[in-house]
Amino acid sequence: MSDVKLFKIDSTQVYELPGDALQVERSLQALFEANLESLLGIRFLTTEHATGSVHGGRIDTLGLDEDDSPVIIEYKRAVNENVINQGLFYLDWLLDHRKEFQWLCMERLGSDIAKEVDWSAPRLICIAGDFTKYDQHAVKQIARNIELIRYRRFETGLLMLELIHAPKQTKSISTNLSDTPKPSPAIVDGSDNDPYFSSRIDYRLAKSDPVLRDLFDAVRQYITGLGDDVQIKELKNYIAFKRLKNFACAEIYPQVRVVTLYLRLDPTKTDLEDGFSRDVTKIGHFGTGNLELSLKTMDDFAKAQPLLRRAYEGS
């Protein structure tokens, strides 16, 4: 079982709060589904979704995350239940029934969001009171986007979520961005949608000068160094950094020589600086977060580091 313990400090006395994680009851599933955005940054679509007569099953929870990736959530209700294999079975169903999923998105979230569903890295989240060592070993051998989340409930009304496994990155990113290969002039058409590249980020890195690529690389390395639980998700328009939820997103603009960050921080509780930080709560943008930072120099990056740490710790 989990060795995480929670204590209450009362003057000079310390009391352990008893936790409960015996099984996932239906009521806990309902609690998750009613608060998916707050807990995991996922928009709820449907519960107990029937997969039809051929697959003959029911997906516990279907959702769409903040990066517009489809999400399957399965709850492990018994120690001997093989929830990972069950989830993989449903993940294959999902990839074979994309139109059905997008129809759900259109009904629940609107047609504009349904058009933006990103199928590059659908997620499987397994939630349980605990996982066996065999569960944790198995997911490391499977090249799929699987996350294991352990929970404990406490009598004081507290709920603890512990991310015990997640893929470090869901799409390959160069370990040395300053070595990004230059594209052939015969291939590049001058747009952000060139087929030579897997994402706009790759294209923009190739078009950037070495100083800007070094700045972007420094930002990426700093964020991933904040903790072992930092995950990287490369999407078409930006790179997301997350724990249970996104806490920072990064873009690069070679034309104006700037690295743009969006942090999950309240801009009203931050001292904004003209040309460096601004509130984009009411301004459309890619990525998650309402505090925008514009980094043009290593000095800007140094100023951004305390804010990046706050966003990480707050997530």
Phi and psi in degrees as GROMACS dihedral restraints (atoms count N, CA, C in turn):
[ dihedral_restraints ]
;  ai    aj    ak    al  type     phi  dphi    fc
    3     4     5     6     1   -61.5    20    10
    4     5     6     7     1   139.5    20    10
    6     7     8     9     1   -97.5    20    10
    7     8     9    10     1    11.8    20    10
    9    10    11    12     1   -73.6    20    10
   10    11    12    13     1   131.4    20    10
   12    13    14    15     1  -125.4    20    10
   13    14    15    16     1   148.0    20    10
   15    16    17    18     1  -120.0    20    10
   16    17    18    19     1   132.4    20    10
   18    19    20    21     1  -123.5    20    10
   19    20    21    22     1   149.3    20    10
   21    22    23    24     1  -109.0    20    10
   22    23    24    25     1   131.5    20    10
   24    25    26    27     1   -99.6    20    10
   25    26    27    28     1   120.3    20    10
   27    28    29    30     1  -123.6    20    10
   28    29    30    31     1    99.0    20    10
   30    31    32    33     1    58.6    20    10
   31    32    33    34     1  -114.5    20    10
   33    34    35    36     1  -100.7    20    10
   34    35    36    37     1     0.1    20    10
   36    37    38    39     1   -96.9    20    10
   37    38    39    40     1   144.4    20    10
   39    40    41    42     1  -120.6    20    10
   40    41    42    43     1   127.6    20    10
   42    43    44    45     1  -121.6    20    10
   43    44    45    46     1   133.5    20    10
   45    46    47    48     1   -80.8    20    10
   46    47    48    49     1   132.4    20    10
   48    49    50    51     1   -88.9    20    10
   49    50    51    52     1   123.0    20    10
   51    52    53    54     1   -67.3    20    10
   52    53    54    55     1   133.5    20    10
   54    55    56    57     1  -110.9    20    10
   55    56    57    58     1   156.4    20    10
   57    58    59    60     1  -128.3    20    10
   58    59    60    61     1   125.8    20    10
   60    61    62    63     1  -148.8    20    10
   61    62    63    64     1    44.8    20    10
   63    64    65    66     1   -74.3    20    10
   64    65    66    67     1   -42.7    20    10
   66    67    68    69     1  -162.5    20    10
   67    68    69    70     1   162.7    20    10
   69    70    71    72     1   -90.8    20    10
   70    71    72    73     1   106.9    20    10
   72    73    74    75     1   -80.5    20    10
   73    74    75    76     1   162.0    20    10
   75    76    77    78     1   -58.9    20    10
   76    77    78    79     1   -33.1    20    10
   78    79    80    81     1   -65.6    20    10
   79    80    81    82     1   -33.8    20    10
   81    82    83    84     1   -71.0    20    10
   82    83    84    85     1   -37.6    20    10
   84    85    86    87     1   -59.7    20    10
   85    86    87    88     1   -43.3    20    10
   87    88    89    90     1   -63.5    20    10
   88    89    90    91     1   -36.7    20    10
   90    91    92    93     1   -64.0    20    10
   91    92    93    94     1   -44.3    20    10
   93    94    95    96     1   -60.4    20    10
   94    95    96    97     1   -48.0    20    10
   96    97    98    99     1   -64.5    20    10
   97    98    99   100     1   -30.2    20    10
   99   100   101   102     1   -78.7    20    10
  100   101   102   103     1   -14.4    20    10
  102   103   104   105     1  -134.9    20    10
  103   104   105   106     1    31.6    20    10
  105   106   107   108     1   -60.2    20    10
  106   107   108   109     1   -40.5    20    10
  108   109   110   111     1   -66.2    20    10
  109   110   111   112     1   -42.3    20    10
  111   112   113   114     1   -67.4    20    10
  112   113   114   115     1   -39.7    20    10
  114   115   116   117     1   -81.4    20    10
  115   116   117   118     1   -43.9    20    10
  117   118   119   120     1  -129.8    20    10
  118   119   120   121     1     1.1    20    10
  120   121   122   123     1    69.4    20    10
  121   122   123   124     1    32.3    20    10
  123   124   125   126     1  -121.6    20    10
  124   125   126   127     1   135.0    20    10
  126   127   128   129     1   -86.1    20    10
  127   128   129   130     1   128.9    20    10
  129   130   131   132     1   -73.8    20    10
  130   131   132   133     1   135.8    20    10
  132   133   134   135     1  -111.1    20    10
  133   134   135   136     1   -56.5    20    10
  135   136   137   138     1  -161.4    20    10
  136   137   138   139     1   163.8    20    10
  138   139   140   141     1  -121.9    20    10
  139   140   141   142     1   149.8    20    10
  141   142   143   144     1    48.8    20    10
  142   143   144   145     1    52.4    20    10
  144   145   146   147     1   -78.1    20    10
  145   146   147   148     1   120.7    20    10
  147   148   149   150     1   -72.2    20    10
  148   149   150   151     1   133.9    20    10
  150   151   152   153     1   -96.3    20    10
  151   152   153   154     1     9.1    20    10
  153   154   155   156     1    92.2    20    10
  154   155   156   157     1   174.6    20    10
  156   157   158   159     1   -70.6    20    10
  157   158   159   160     1   -29.5    20    10
  159   160   161   162     1   -71.0    20    10
  160   161   162   163     1   -51.4    20    10
  162   163   164   165     1   -79.1    20    10
  163   164   165   166     1   -33.1    20    10
  165   166   167   168     1    59.5    20    10
  166   167   168   169     1    47.3    20    10
  168   169   170   171     1  -145.5    20    10
  169   170   171   172     1  -179.1    20    10
  171   172   173   174     1  -134.5    20    10
  172   173   174   175     1   124.4    20    10
  174   175   176   177     1   -79.4    20    10
  175   176   177   178     1   126.5    20    10
  177   178   179   180     1   -56.6    20    10
  178   179   180   181     1   -55.7    20    10
  180   181   182   183     1  -142.9    20    10
  181   182   183   184     1   135.1    20    10
  183   184   185   186     1  -115.1    20    10
  184   185   186   187     1   138.5    20    10
  186   187   188   189     1  -152.1    20    10
  187   188   189   190     1   178.3    20    10
  189   190   191   192     1  -130.6    20    10
  190   191   192   193     1   124.7    20    10
  192   193   194   195     1   -84.1    20    10
  193   194   195   196     1  -178.5    20    10
  195   196   197   198     1   -69.9    20    10
  196   197   198   199     1   -12.9    20    10
  198   199   200   201     1  -101.3    20    10
  199   200   201   202     1    13.0    20    10
  201   202   203   204     1    66.3    20    10
  202   203   204   205     1    27.1    20    10
  204   205   206   207     1   -95.0    20    10
  205   206   207   208     1   139.0    20    10
  207   208   209   210     1   -65.0    20    10
  208   209   210   211     1   145.6    20    10
  210   211   212   213     1  -133.7    20    10
  211   212   213   214     1   130.6    20    10
  213   214   215   216     1  -107.4    20    10
  214   215   216   217     1   130.4    20    10
  216   217   218   219     1  -117.1    20    10
  217   218   219   220     1   125.6    20    10
  219   220   221   222     1  -120.4    20    10
  220   221   222   223     1   139.1    20    10
  222   223   224   225     1  -109.2    20    10
  223   224   225   226     1   126.5    20    10
  225   226   227   228     1   -85.3    20    10
  226   227   228   229     1   112.0    20    10
  228   229   230   231     1   -96.1    20    10
  229   230   231   232     1    -8.8    20    10
  231   232   233   234     1  -147.1    20    10
  232   233   234   235     1   151.2    20    10
  234   235   236   237     1   -59.9    20    10
  235   236   237   238     1   -37.0    20    10
  237   238   239   240     1   -91.0    20    10
  238   239   240   241     1     6.8    20    10
  240   241   242   243     1   -78.4    20    10
  241   242   243   244     1   130.3    20    10
  243   244   245   246     1   -89.7    20    10
  244   245   246   247     1    74.4    20    10
  246   247   248   249     1   -70.7    20    10
  247   248   249   250     1   -26.5    20    10
  249   250   251   252     1   -69.1    20    10
  250   251   252   253     1   -48.7    20    10
  252   253   254   255     1   -61.7    20    10
  253   254   255   256     1   -39.5    20    10
  255   256   257   258     1   -62.2    20    10
  256   257   258   259     1   -44.0    20    10
  258   259   260   261     1   -64.1    20    10
  259   260   261   262     1   -39.5    20    10
  261   262   263   264     1   -64.1    20    10
  262   263   264   265     1   -36.4    20    10
  264   265   266   267     1   -60.8    20    10
  265   266   267   268     1   -43.9    20    10
  267   268   269   270     1   -72.6    20    10
  268   269   270   271     1   -30.0    20    10
  270   271   272   273     1   -64.7    20    10
  271   272   273   274     1   -40.4    20    10
  273   274   275   276     1   -64.9    20    10
  274   275   276   277     1   -39.8    20    10
  276   277   278   279     1   -58.9    20    10
  277   278   279   280     1   -44.1    20    10
  279   280   281   282     1   -59.7    20    10
  280   281   282   283     1   -44.6    20    10
  282   283   284   285     1   -66.9    20    10
  283   284   285   286     1   -24.5    20    10
  285   286   287   288     1   -87.8    20    10
  286   287   288   289     1    -8.2    20    10
  288   289   290   291     1  -130.7    20    10
  289   290   291   292     1    50.5    20    10
  291   292   293   294     1   -64.1    20    10
  292   293   294   295     1   -40.1    20    10
  294   295   296   297     1   -62.7    20    10
  295   296   297   298     1   -39.6    20    10
  297   298   299   300     1   -63.1    20    10
  298   299   300   301     1   -41.6    20    10
  300   301   302   303     1   -65.1    20    10
  301   302   303   304     1   -43.7    20    10
  303   304   305   306     1   -65.4    20    10
  304   305   306   307     1   -31.9    20    10
  306   307   308   309     1   -64.9    20    10
  307   308   309   310     1   -40.5    20    10
  309   310   311   312     1   -60.5    20    10
  310   311   312   313     1   -42.7    20    10
  312   313   314   315     1   -61.9    20    10
  313   314   315   316     1   -41.9    20    10
  315   316   317   318     1   -63.9    20    10
  316   317   318   319     1   -41.9    20    10
  318   319   320   321     1   -66.3    20    10
  319   320   321   322     1   -41.1    20    10
  321   322   323   324     1   -88.9    20    10
  322   323   324   325     1   -38.9    20    10
  324   325   326   327     1  -118.6    20    10
  325   326   327   328     1   -10.5    20    10
  327   328   329   330     1   107.0    20    10
  328   329   330   331     1   157.8    20    10
  330   331   332   333     1   -68.3    20    10
  331   332   333   334     1   -33.2    20    10
  333   334   335   336     1   -62.7    20    10
  334   335   336   337     1   -42.6    20    10
  336   337   338   339     1   -70.7    20    10
  337   338   339   340     1   -37.9    20    10
  339   340   341   342     1   -59.6    20    10
  340   341   342   343     1   -33.7    20    10
  342   343   344   345     1   -71.7    20    10
  343   344   345   346     1   -20.8    20    10
  345   346   347   348     1   -97.9    20    10
  346   347   348   349     1     7.3    20    10
  348   349   350   351     1   -57.5    20    10
  349   350   351   352     1   128.2    20    10
  351   352   353   354     1  -100.5    20    10
  352   353   354   355     1   113.3    20    10
  354   355   356   357     1   -94.7    20    10
  355   356   357   358     1     9.7    20    10
  357   358   359   360     1   -71.3    20    10
  358   359   360   361     1   -27.1    20    10
  360   361   362   363     1  -151.9    20    10
  361   362   363   364     1    68.2    20    10
  363   364   365   366     1   -61.5    20    10
  364   365   366   367     1   148.3    20    10
  366   367   368   369     1  -111.5    20    10
  367   368   369   370     1   145.5    20    10
  369   370   371   372     1  -118.8    20    10
  370   371   372   373     1   119.9    20    10
  372   373   374   375     1  -113.4    20    10
  373   374   375   376     1   124.4    20    10
  375   376   377   378     1  -109.2    20    10
  376   377   378   379     1   127.3    20    10
  378   379   380   381     1  -116.7    20    10
  379   380   381   382     1   131.9    20    10
  381   382   383   384     1  -154.8    20    10
  382   383   384   385     1   161.6    20    10
  384   385   386   387     1   -65.4    20    10
  385   386   387   388     1   -30.1    20    10
  387   388   389   390     1  -167.7    20    10
  388   389   390   391     1   162.5    20    10
  390   391   392   393     1  -123.7    20    10
  391   392   393   394     1   149.4    20    10
  393   394   395   396     1   -79.0    20    10
  394   395   396   397     1   166.2    20    10
  396   397   398   399     1   -64.9    20    10
  397   398   399   400     1   -26.0    20    10
  399   400   401   402     1   -71.5    20    10
  400   401   402   403     1   -37.4    20    10
  402   403   404   405     1   -59.3    20    10
  403   404   405   406     1   -49.1    20    10
  405   406   407   408     1   -66.8    20    10
  406   407   408   409     1   -33.6    20    10
  408   409   410   411     1   -71.9    20    10
  409   410   411   412     1   -40.5    20    10
  411   412   413   414     1   -61.4    20    10
  412   413   414   415     1   -44.6    20    10
  414   415   416   417     1   -67.0    20    10
  415   416   417   418     1   -23.9    20    10
  417   418   419   420     1   -72.4    20    10
  418   419   420   421     1   -21.2    20    10
  420   421   422   423     1   -93.3    20    10
  421   422   423   424     1    -8.0    20    10
  423   424   425   426     1  -103.2    20    10
  424   425   426   427     1   122.5    20    10
  426   427   428   429     1   -83.5    20    10
  427   428   429   430     1    60.2    20    10
  429   430   431   432     1  -133.2    20    10
  430   431   432   433     1   163.4    20    10
  432   433   434   435     1   -85.2    20    10
  433   434   435   436     1    80.9    20    10
  435   436   437   438     1  -114.4    20    10
  436   437   438   439     1   133.5    20    10
  438   439   440   441     1  -121.7    20    10
  439   440   441   442     1   137.5    20    10
  441   442   443   444     1  -110.4    20    10
  442   443   444   445     1   124.8    20    10
  444   445   446   447     1  -121.8    20    10
  445   446   447   448     1   123.8    20    10
  447   448   449   450     1   -99.8    20    10
  448   449   450   451     1   141.6    20    10
  450   451   452   453     1  -125.7    20    10
  451   452   453   454     1   155.6    20    10
  453   454   455   456     1  -142.2    20    10
  454   455   456   457     1   140.6    20    10
  456   457   458   459     1  -108.1    20    10
  457   458   459   460     1   145.2    20    10
  459   460   461   462     1  -122.4    20    10
  460   461   462   463     1   151.8    20    10
  462   463   464   465     1   -61.9    20    10
  463   464   465   466     1   -22.8    20    10
  465   466   467   468     1   -79.7    20    10
  466   467   468   469     1     6.7    20    10
  468   469   470   471     1    88.0    20    10
  469   470   471   472     1    17.9    20    10
  471   472   473   474     1   -96.4    20    10
  472   473   474   475     1   144.7    20    10
  474   475   476   477     1  -124.6    20    10
  475   476   477   478     1   124.0    20    10
  477   478   479   480     1  -107.3    20    10
  478   479   480   481     1   132.2    20    10
  480   481   482   483     1  -117.2    20    10
  481   482   483   484     1   131.4    20    10
  483   484   485   486     1  -126.4    20    10
  484   485   486   487     1   118.0    20    10
  486   487   488   489     1   -81.1    20    10
  487   488   489   490     1   108.9    20    10
  489   490   491   492     1  -102.4    20    10
  490   491   492   493     1   -13.7    20    10
  492   493   494   495     1  -155.3    20    10
  493   494   495   496     1   136.7    20    10
  495   496   497   498     1  -158.0    20    10
  496   497   498   499     1   146.3    20    10
  498   499   500   501     1   -64.3    20    10
  499   500   501   502     1   138.4    20    10
  501   502   503   504     1   -64.2    20    10
  502   503   504   505     1   -38.7    20    10
  504   505   506   507     1  -149.1    20    10
  505   506   507   508     1   145.0    20    10
  507   508   509   510     1   -98.8    20    10
  508   509   510   511     1   -10.7    20    10
  510   511   512   513     1  -142.6    20    10
  511   512   513   514     1   147.9    20    10
  513   514   515   516     1   -67.5    20    10
  514   515   516   517     1   135.8    20    10
  516   517   518   519     1  -125.9    20    10
  517   518   519   520     1   135.9    20    10
  519   520   521   522     1   -55.9    20    10
  520   521   522   523     1   132.8    20    10
  522   523   524   525     1   -70.1    20    10
  523   524   525   526     1   -19.9    20    10
  525   526   527   528     1  -130.6    20    10
  526   527   528   529     1    92.3    20    10
  528   529   530   531     1   -64.8    20    10
  529   530   531   532     1   -23.6    20    10
  531   532   533   534     1   -70.2    20    10
  532   533   534   535     1   -12.8    20    10
  534   535   536   537     1   -99.4    20    10
  535   536   537   538     1    17.0    20    10
  537   538   539   540     1   -56.4    20    10
  538   539   540   541     1   126.3    20    10
  540   541   542   543     1   -66.6    20    10
  541   542   543   544     1   144.8    20    10
  543   544   545   546     1   -80.4    20    10
  544   545   546   547     1   134.0    20    10
  546   547   548   549     1   -74.1    20    10
  547   548   549   550     1   157.2    20    10
  549   550   551   552     1   -71.2    20    10
  550   551   552   553     1   131.9    20    10
  552   553   554   555     1   -58.6    20    10
  553   554   555   556     1   -26.6    20    10
  555   556   557   558     1   -72.4    20    10
  556   557   558   559     1   -19.4    20    10
  558   559   560   561     1   -95.6    20    10
  559   560   561   562     1   -41.6    20    10
  561   562   563   564     1   -70.4    20    10
  562   563   564   565     1   131.1    20    10
  564   565   566   567     1  -100.5    20    10
  565   566   567   568     1     4.4    20    10
  567   568   569   570     1    86.8    20    10
  568   569   570   571     1     4.0    20    10
  570   571   572   573     1  -112.9    20    10
  571   572   573   574     1   168.6    20    10
  573   574   575   576     1   -77.2    20    10
  574   575   576   577     1    -3.4    20    10
  576   577   578   579     1  -108.7    20    10
  577   578   579   580     1    24.5    20    10
  579   580   581   582     1   -62.7    20    10
  580   581   582   583     1   131.4    20    10
  582   583   584   585     1   -68.4    20    10
  583   584   585   586     1   -12.7    20    10
  585   586   587   588     1   -66.4    20    10
  586   587   588   589     1   -23.4    20    10
  588   589   590   591     1  -112.5    20    10
  589   590   591   592     1   149.6    20    10
  591   592   593   594     1   -80.8    20    10
  592   593   594   595     1   -16.7    20    10
  594   595   596   597     1  -155.8    20    10
  595   596   597   598     1   162.9    20    10
  597   598   599   600     1   -63.0    20    10
  598   599   600   601     1   -32.5    20    10
  600   601   602   603     1   -60.5    20    10
  601   602   603   604     1   -45.7    20    10
  603   604   605   606     1   -59.2    20    10
  604   605   606   607     1   -44.3    20    10
  606   607   608   609     1   -63.0    20    10
  607   608   609   610     1   -45.0    20    10
  609   610   611   612     1   -68.4    20    10
  610   611   612   613     1   -34.1    20    10
  612   613   614   615     1   -63.3    20    10
  613   614   615   616     1   -41.5    20    10
  615   616   617   618     1   -65.2    20    10
  616   617   618   619     1   -29.4    20    10
  618   619   620   621     1   -86.8    20    10
  619   620   621   622     1    -9.8    20    10
  621   622   623   624     1   -83.4    20    10
  622   623   624   625     1   154.7    20    10
  624   625   626   627     1   -77.4    20    10
  625   626   627   628     1   163.0    20    10
  627   628   629   630     1   -57.5    20    10
  628   629   630   631     1   -34.1    20    10
  630   631   632   633     1   -64.4    20    10
  631   632   633   634     1   -43.1    20    10
  633   634   635   636     1   -69.7    20    10
  634   635   636   637     1   -38.0    20    10
  636   637   638   639     1   -65.1    20    10
  637   638   639   640     1   -37.6    20    10
  639   640   641   642     1   -64.5    20    10
  640   641   642   643     1   -38.9    20    10
  642   643   644   645     1   -64.7    20    10
  643   644   645   646     1   -44.9    20    10
  645   646   647   648     1   -63.0    20    10
  646   647   648   649     1   -41.2    20    10
  648   649   650   651     1   -64.0    20    10
  649   650   651   652     1   -40.1    20    10
  651   652   653   654     1   -63.7    20    10
  652   653   654   655     1   -41.0    20    10
  654   655   656   657     1   -62.5    20    10
  655   656   657   658     1   -48.1    20    10
  657   658   659   660     1   -60.2    20    10
  658   659   660   661     1   -44.9    20    10
  660   661   662   663     1   -66.8    20    10
  661   662   663   664     1   -37.5    20    10
  663   664   665   666     1   -64.6    20    10
  664   665   666   667     1   -45.5    20    10
  666   667   668   669     1   -64.8    20    10
  667   668   669   670     1   -45.0    20    10
  669   670   671   672     1   -67.9    20    10
  670   671   672   673     1   -21.6    20    10
  672   673   674   675     1   -83.8    20    10
  673   674   675   676     1    -3.1    20    10
  675   676   677   678     1   -68.1    20    10
  676   677   678   679     1   -25.8    20    10
  678   679   680   681     1  -177.3    20    10
  679   680   681   682     1   156.3    20    10
  681   682   683   684     1   -67.3    20    10
  682   683   684   685     1   -16.3    20    10
  684   685   686   687     1   -90.9    20    10
  685   686   687   688     1     3.8    20    10
  687   688   689   690     1   -73.7    20    10
  688   689   690   691     1   127.4    20    10
  690   691   692   693     1  -108.2    20    10
  691   692   693   694     1   149.4    20    10
  693   694   695   696     1  -116.1    20    10
  694   695   696   697     1   131.6    20    10
  696   697   698   699     1  -129.3    20    10
  697   698   699   700     1   111.9    20    10
  699   700   701   702     1   -89.2    20    10
  700   701   702   703     1   121.2    20    10
  702   703   704   705     1  -115.7    20    10
  703   704   705   706     1   179.7    20    10
  705   706   707   708     1   -61.6    20    10
  706   707   708   709     1   -42.1    20    10
  708   709   710   711     1  -107.6    20    10
  709   710   711   712     1   -13.2    20    10
  711   712   713   714     1  -161.1    20    10
  712   713   714   715     1   170.4    20    10
  714   715   716   717     1  -111.2    20    10
  715   716   717   718     1   127.5    20    10
  717   718   719   720     1  -102.0    20    10
  718   719   720   721     1   140.4    20    10
  720   721   722   723     1  -116.4    20    10
  721   722   723   724     1   129.1    20    10
  723   724   725   726     1  -144.1    20    10
  724   725   726   727     1   160.2    20    10
  726   727   728   729     1  -113.3    20    10
  727   728   729   730     1  -108.1    20    10
  729   730   731   732     1   -72.0    20    10
  730   731   732   733     1   -34.1    20    10
  732   733   734   735     1  -130.8    20    10
  733   734   735   736     1   162.8    20    10
  735   736   737   738     1   -59.4    20    10
  736   737   738   739     1   137.6    20    10
  738   739   740   741     1  -120.6    20    10
  739   740   741   742     1   -13.6    20    10
  741   742   743   744     1  -155.6    20    10
  742   743   744   745     1   147.1    20    10
  744   745   746   747     1  -133.2    20    10
  745   746   747   748     1   144.4    20    10
  747   748   749   750     1  -127.4    20    10
  748   749   750   751     1   139.0    20    10
  750   751   752   753     1  -130.6    20    10
  751   752   753   754     1   163.5    20    10
  753   754   755   756     1  -135.3    20    10
  754   755   756   757     1   137.2    20    10
  756   757   758   759     1  -127.2    20    10
  757   758   759   760     1    96.5    20    10
  759   760   761   762     1   -65.4    20    10
  760   761   762   763     1   -29.2    20    10
  762   763   764   765     1   -63.2    20    10
  763   764   765   766     1   -39.4    20    10
  765   766   767   768     1  -105.8    20    10
  766   767   768   769     1     5.7    20    10
  768   769   770   771     1    54.3    20    10
  769   770   771   772     1    58.5    20    10
  771   772   773   774     1  -141.8    20    10
  772   773   774   775     1   141.5    20    10
  774   775   776   777     1  -102.0    20    10
  775   776   777   778     1   123.9    20    10
  777   778   779   780     1  -107.2    20    10
  778   779   780   781     1   130.6    20    10
  780   781   782   783     1  -116.8    20    10
  781   782   783   784     1   144.3    20    10
  783   784   785   786     1  -120.7    20    10
  784   785   786   787     1   120.9    20    10
  786   787   788   789     1  -111.2    20    10
  787   788   789   790     1   144.3    20    10
  789   790   791   792     1   -81.2    20    10
  790   791   792   793     1    71.6    20    10
  792   793   794   795     1  -134.2    20    10
  793   794   795   796     1   152.5    20    10
  795   796   797   798     1   -78.1    20    10
  796   797   798   799     1   112.4    20    10
  798   799   800   801     1   -61.4    20    10
  799   800   801   802     1   -26.0    20    10
  801   802   803   804     1   -72.6    20    10
  802   803   804   805     1   -13.6    20    10
  804   805   806   807     1  -107.0    20    10
  805   806   807   808     1    19.4    20    10
  807   808   809   810     1  -128.7    20    10
  808   809   810   811     1   139.3    20    10
  810   811   812   813     1   -75.4    20    10
  811   812   813   814     1   108.5    20    10
  813   814   815   816     1   -80.7    20    10
  814   815   816   817     1   144.6    20    10
  816   817   818   819     1  -126.6    20    10
  817   818   819   820     1   123.3    20    10
  819   820   821   822     1   -56.8    20    10
  820   821   822   823     1   129.5    20    10
  822   823   824   825     1    86.9    20    10
  823   824   825   826     1   -11.1    20    10
  825   826   827   828     1  -119.8    20    10
  826   827   828   829     1   -45.4    20    10
  828   829   830   831     1  -137.0    20    10
  829   830   831   832     1   148.2    20    10
  831   832   833   834     1  -156.8    20    10
  832   833   834   835     1   161.4    20    10
  834   835   836   837     1   -88.5    20    10
  835   836   837   838     1   118.5    20    10
  837   838   839   840     1  -114.7    20    10
  838   839   840   841     1    27.6    20    10
  840   841   842   843     1   -55.6    20    10
  841   842   843   844     1   -38.8    20    10
  843   844   845   846     1  -108.7    20    10
  844   845   846   847     1    18.9    20    10
  846   847   848   849     1  -118.4    20    10
  847   848   849   850     1   125.8    20    10
  849   850   851   852     1   -63.6    20    10
  850   851   852   853     1   139.1    20    10
  852   853   854   855     1  -163.0    20    10
  853   854   855   856     1   157.9    20    10
  855   856   857   858     1   -77.1    20    10
  856   857   858   859     1   153.3    20    10
  858   859   860   861     1    88.8    20    10
  859   860   861   862     1   174.6    20    10
  861   862   863   864     1  -105.6    20    10
  862   863   864   865     1   138.5    20    10
  864   865   866   867     1   120.2    20    10
  865   866   867   868     1   142.7    20    10
  867   868   869   870     1  -106.7    20    10
  868   869   870   871     1     0.5    20    10
  870   871   872   873     1  -105.4    20    10
  871   872   873   874     1   115.4    20    10
  873   874   875   876     1   -98.9    20    10
  874   875   876   877     1   133.2    20    10
  876   877   878   879     1  -118.9    20    10
  877   878   879   880     1   136.1    20    10
  879   880   881   882     1  -112.5    20    10
  880   881   882   883     1   115.5    20    10
  882   883   884   885     1  -109.0    20    10
  883   884   885   886     1   120.5    20    10
  885   886   887   888     1  -116.9    20    10
  886   887   888   889     1   -18.9    20    10
  888   889   890   891     1  -138.5    20    10
  889   890   891   892     1   169.2    20    10
  891   892   893   894     1   -66.2    20    10
  892   893   894   895     1   -27.2    20    10
  894   895   896   897     1   -65.1    20    10
  895   896   897   898     1   -40.4    20    10
  897   898   899   900     1   -62.0    20    10
  898   899   900   901     1   -40.7    20    10
  900   901   902   903     1   -62.1    20    10
  901   902   903   904     1   -40.2    20    10
  903   904   905   906     1   -63.0    20    10
  904   905   906   907     1   -39.8    20    10
  906   907   908   909     1   -67.4    20    10
  907   908   909   910     1   -29.2    20    10
  909   910   911   912     1   -78.1    20    10
  910   911   912   913     1   -21.9    20    10
  912   913   914   915     1   -59.2    20    10
  913   914   915   916     1   -45.9    20    10
  915   916   917   918     1   -61.0    20    10
  916   917   918   919     1   -34.5    20    10
  918   919   920   921     1   -71.0    20    10
  919   920   921   922     1   -38.8    20    10
  921   922   923   924     1   -62.2    20    10
  922   923   924   925     1   -41.8    20    10
  924   925   926   927     1   -65.4    20    10
  925   926   927   928     1   -41.0    20    10
  927   928   929   930     1   -60.7    20    10
  928   929   930   931     1   -43.0    20    10
  930   931   932   933     1   -64.6    20    10
  931   932   933   934     1   -40.5    20    10
  933   934   935   936     1   -63.6    20    10
  934   935   936   937     1   -48.9    20    10
  936   937   938   939     1   -67.1    20    10
  937   938   939   940     1   -29.9    20    10
  939   940   941   942     1   -79.3    20    10
  940   941   942   943     1    -9.7    20    10
